[in-house]
Amino acid sequence: MREYEVIYIVRPTLQEDEVKKVCKNFEDILTSNGAEIIDSKEMGQRELAYEIKDFKSGYYFVLTIKANNDNAINEFNRLALISKDIIRHLITKKEA
């Protein structure tokens, strides 16, 4: 199994319950495509180094996941690019 770290930033204009809904939705996308979430951290709202889509801050989340293949990662990436709620995301493969 490969191990990945997924970092994403949710737009700051959402209410707290909406932010949790977005996070739950994207975690479900990973698990329904065969990934196992090892660790999930909410880093809170932080200032961005530069404006992204006219936002100066965002809610940061970090996930550590394991997956047998790239299906879950590819689907997360595809939907995160489309989503208006995620303003930036980064997926890295951890080395063994």
N, C-alpha and C positions, 0 to 999 in steps of 0.2 A: 504494500500500500504506500502511496505517496502522501506526503504531508505538505499542506499548504497553509499560508497565512493570508487572510483576506482582511483588508482594511477598507472601510468605506465611511463616507461622510454624508449624513442626512441633513437636508436643508433646515435652517434654524427657525423658519416661519411656521413649522408644524407644532401642534399642541402635543403635550407629553403622551397622551394615549395614541395619537396618530403616529408618533415616532416609534412607539412600541409595536404598533401594528405593522409598520414598514419592516422593522427588524424581524418580527415573527414570520412575515411573509417571505423574506429572503432566506431565513434559516430553513423554512419549509422547502424552498426551492432546492437548496443543497441536499437536504435529507431525502427528499422524494426522488432525487436523481442518483442516489447511492452513496452519498458522502456521509461521514460520521463527524459530528461536531465534538471536538475534544475540549475546547475552551472557548468561552464567549465573554468578552469584556466590554463594558460600556465606559468609555473614557470621558464622557460628559461633553458639554459645549465648550468649544475652544475657538480662539481667534485663528483665522487663516493667515498664512504668510502673505498672501495676495488675494485679491478678489477673484472669486470663481462664480460665474453667472450672476454677478451683482450681489453676492453674499460675502460678508466680511467675517462670518463665523459659521460653525456647523457642529452637529453632534457626531462625535467620533466613535466608531465601533471596531473592535478587532476580534476576528474569529480564527481559531486554529482548527483545521479540519484534516481528516484522512479520507482518501478516495482511491479506489482501484483503478479508475480511468478518468479521463478528462471530461466526461459528460456533465457532471455537476458543475465543474468550474466553467465550462463553456456556456452552460445555460445561465449561471449567475452573471457572468460577464455580459451576455447578450441582453438580459433583462435589466441589468444595472445601467447599461448604456441608454436604454430606452426610457427608463424611469425618470420622472420629473422630480422625484423625492430624493434621489441619490445624486449629489452634485459632483462627487469624485470617488473613485474606488481604485484599489491596487491589489493585485493577486500575485503573490510570490511563492515559489516552490522552495520548501526548506530542504537543505542538503542533509543527507544521512550522517 
